[in-house]
Amino acid sequence: LSMQEANASIIGDAAMEYVLTGRQRPRMGNRHTTFAPHGIFPAAGEGQWVALACETDAQWRALSDLAGRGWAADARFTTLEDRKRHEDDLEAAISEWSRETSREELVAMLLGAGVIAAPVHDAFEVARDEQMLDRGFLRAVDHPQTGEWTQATLPVHFSATPAEHFRPAPCQGEHTAEVLEELLGLSSDEVDALVAAGISGEGPPA
């Protein structure tokens, strides 16, 4: 699997924009080309964040009404074009409001108002996410050096050919003898000679 091709598949719109216009899209962080606001905003408490987005003017007005700050009437933020031109000011205003409320309460309020929102989870929370565990995305794997630990598996599921065999990452040199003997046809004595000479073996070089 090509890492470059896998990554290129998720930036199709930016690639197509370049092919059609010759323009290279600048770095945007969490912003979106045609939505505003669109990003990650702080909630109350250290390291607490919420993702929110307004894809329509109706969602934007709902967010403005929820915050009660009169944003929709602000000339800087009235239309999408206005919000994109003043995106720094827009994000600063939302951040000032969002950091007053806990993450869970903020997400519930936003969803209740019809605004796209979700909590931002850290790695600890992702590893204990009920949905991830229920779908089998996170599996316990036993490693010979580190013991049992949780490993992410495949992000796609196939009903006809489910992936059931998972194993930990190999230790350094773990399969060297297997490759040399079974694939390259060396004898066990020849492999032992390579190990004795420091050419091959398991673990990092001495």
C-alpha positions as CSV (number, residue, x, y, z in Angstrom):
1,L,0.0,0.0,0.0
2,S,1.5,3.3,-1.1
3,M,1.4,5.9,1.7
4,Q,1.5,8.7,-0.8
5,E,-1.4,7.4,-2.8
6,A,-3.5,6.8,0.3
7,N,-2.9,10.4,1.4
8,A,-3.6,11.8,-2.0
9,S,-7.0,10.1,-2.1
10,I,-8.2,12.3,0.7
11,I,-7.2,15.6,-0.8
12,G,-9.0,15.1,-4.1
13,D,-10.6,18.5,-4.2
14,A,-7.3,20.3,-3.6
15,A,-5.6,18.2,-6.3
16,M,-8.4,18.8,-8.8
17,E,-8.3,22.6,-8.0
18,Y,-4.6,22.6,-9.0
19,V,-5.2,20.5,-12.2
20,L,-8.0,22.8,-13.3
21,T,-6.7,26.2,-12.3
22,G,-3.0,25.9,-11.5
23,R,-3.6,27.3,-8.0
24,Q,-2.0,25.6,-5.0
25,R,-4.2,25.7,-2.0
26,P,-2.5,27.3,1.0
27,R,-2.3,25.6,4.4
28,M,-5.6,26.1,6.2
29,G,-5.4,24.1,9.4
30,N,-8.9,23.1,10.4
31,R,-10.6,25.7,8.2
32,H,-12.7,24.9,5.2
33,T,-12.7,26.4,1.7
34,T,-16.5,27.1,1.7
35,F,-17.7,26.8,5.3
36,A,-17.1,29.2,8.2
37,P,-16.8,28.7,11.1
38,H,-15.2,25.3,10.7
39,G,-12.6,24.2,13.3
40,I,-11.7,23.3,16.8
41,F,-12.6,25.5,19.7
42,P,-11.7,25.4,23.4
43,A,-14.2,24.3,26.0
44,A,-13.9,24.9,29.8
45,G,-11.1,23.0,31.4
46,E,-7.5,22.3,30.4
47,G,-7.1,20.4,27.1
48,Q,-10.9,20.3,26.4
49,W,-11.9,21.0,22.8
50,V,-14.9,20.9,20.6
51,A,-15.2,20.6,16.8
52,L,-18.0,22.6,15.2
53,A,-19.0,23.7,11.7
54,C,-21.7,25.8,10.1
55,E,-22.3,24.6,6.5
56,T,-25.3,26.9,6.0
57,D,-26.4,30.4,6.9
58,A,-29.3,28.7,8.9
59,Q,-26.7,26.8,11.0
60,W,-24.7,30.1,11.5
61,R,-27.8,31.9,12.7
62,A,-28.6,29.0,15.1
63,L,-25.1,29.3,16.5
64,S,-25.4,33.0,16.9
65,D,-28.7,32.7,18.6
66,L,-27.3,30.0,20.9
67,A,-24.4,32.2,21.9
68,G,-26.5,35.3,22.4
69,R,-23.6,37.5,21.2
70,G,-25.3,39.1,18.2
71,W,-22.8,37.6,15.7
72,A,-25.3,37.2,12.9
73,A,-26.0,41.0,13.0
74,D,-22.3,41.8,12.9
75,A,-21.3,43.2,9.5
76,R,-18.1,41.1,9.6
77,F,-20.0,37.9,9.9
78,T,-23.4,38.3,8.1
79,T,-22.7,36.2,5.0
80,L,-20.3,33.4,4.3
81,E,-18.1,35.7,2.3
82,D,-18.0,38.1,5.3
83,R,-17.1,35.3,7.7
84,K,-14.3,34.0,5.4
85,R,-12.8,37.5,5.1
86,H,-12.8,38.0,8.9
87,E,-12.1,34.4,9.9
88,D,-9.6,35.3,12.6
89,D,-12.0,37.6,14.3
90,L,-14.8,35.0,13.9
91,E,-12.7,32.3,15.6
92,A,-11.6,34.6,18.4
93,A,-15.2,35.5,19.1
94,I,-16.4,31.9,19.2
95,S,-13.4,30.8,21.3
96,E,-14.2,33.5,23.9
97,W,-17.7,32.1,24.2
98,S,-17.0,28.4,23.9
99,R,-14.4,28.3,26.7
100,E,-17.1,29.2,29.3
101,T,-18.8,25.8,29.0
102,S,-17.8,22.2,29.5
103,R,-17.1,20.1,26.5
104,E,-20.0,17.7,27.0
105,E,-22.5,20.5,27.7
106,L,-21.3,22.5,24.8
107,V,-21.7,19.7,22.3
108,A,-25.2,18.9,23.6
109,M,-26.1,22.6,23.3
110,L,-24.8,22.8,19.7
111,L,-26.4,19.6,18.5
112,G,-29.6,20.6,20.1
113,A,-29.5,23.9,18.1
114,G,-28.8,22.1,14.9
115,V,-25.1,23.0,14.7
116,I,-22.6,20.3,13.6
117,A,-20.5,19.5,16.6
118,A,-18.5,16.7,18.3
119,P,-16.1,16.4,21.2
120,V,-12.4,16.2,20.5
121,H,-11.1,13.1,22.2
122,D,-7.5,12.5,23.3
123,A,-5.8,9.1,22.8
124,F,-6.8,7.9,26.3
125,E,-10.5,8.5,25.4
126,V,-10.2,7.0,21.9
127,A,-8.7,3.8,23.4
128,R,-11.7,3.4,25.6
129,D,-14.4,4.5,23.1
130,E,-17.4,2.1,23.3
131,Q,-18.0,2.4,19.5
132,M,-14.4,1.6,18.6
133,L,-14.4,-1.4,21.0
134,D,-17.8,-2.7,19.9
135,R,-16.8,-2.7,16.2
136,G,-13.6,-4.5,17.0
137,F,-11.4,-1.6,15.7
138,L,-9.4,-1.8,18.9
139,R,-8.0,-5.2,19.8
140,A,-5.9,-6.5,22.7
141,V,-2.6,-7.9,21.3
142,D,0.0,-9.8,23.2
143,H,3.6,-8.7,22.4
144,P,6.5,-10.9,23.6
145,Q,8.5,-7.9,24.9
146,T,5.8,-5.5,26.1
147,G,3.0,-7.8,27.1
148,E,-0.7,-7.1,26.3
149,W,-1.5,-3.8,24.7
150,T,-4.3,-2.3,22.6
151,Q,-3.8,-2.1,18.9
152,A,-5.8,-0.3,16.2
153,T,-6.8,-2.7,13.4
154,L,-8.3,-2.1,10.0
155,P,-10.6,0.9,9.6
156,V,-12.8,-1.0,7.1
157,H,-14.9,-4.1,7.7
158,F,-15.7,-6.7,5.0
159,S,-18.7,-9.0,5.8
160,A,-17.6,-11.8,3.4
161,T,-13.9,-11.7,4.3
162,P,-13.6,-10.5,7.9
163,A,-10.0,-9.8,9.1
164,E,-9.6,-11.9,12.2
165,H,-5.9,-12.6,12.4
166,F,-4.0,-9.9,14.2
167,R,-0.5,-10.1,15.5
168,P,1.9,-7.6,17.1
169,A,4.7,-5.9,15.3
170,P,7.7,-8.2,15.0
171,C,10.7,-7.8,17.2
172,Q,13.9,-6.8,15.5
173,G,15.3,-9.7,13.5
174,E,12.5,-12.0,14.6
175,H,12.0,-13.5,11.2
176,T,15.5,-13.3,9.9
177,A,16.3,-17.0,10.1
178,E,12.9,-17.8,8.6
179,V,13.6,-15.6,5.6
180,L,17.2,-16.8,5.1
181,E,16.3,-20.4,5.3
182,E,12.9,-20.7,3.7
183,L,13.1,-18.0,1.1
184,L,16.8,-17.8,0.3
185,G,17.6,-21.5,0.9
186,L,20.4,-21.1,3.4
187,S,21.1,-24.0,5.7
188,S,20.8,-23.6,9.5
189,D,24.6,-23.9,9.7
190,E,25.0,-21.0,7.2
191,V,22.6,-18.9,9.2
192,D,24.5,-19.6,12.4
193,A,27.7,-18.6,10.8
194,L,26.1,-15.2,9.8
195,V,25.0,-14.7,13.3
196,A,28.4,-15.6,14.7
197,A,30.0,-13.1,12.4
198,G,27.7,-10.4,13.5
199,I,26.1,-10.1,10.1
200,S,22.7,-11.3,11.1
201,G,20.7,-12.1,14.2
202,E,18.0,-10.8,16.4
203,G,17.9,-7.5,18.3
204,P,20.0,-4.4,17.8
205,P,23.7,-4.6,16.8
206,A,26.1,-5.1,19.7
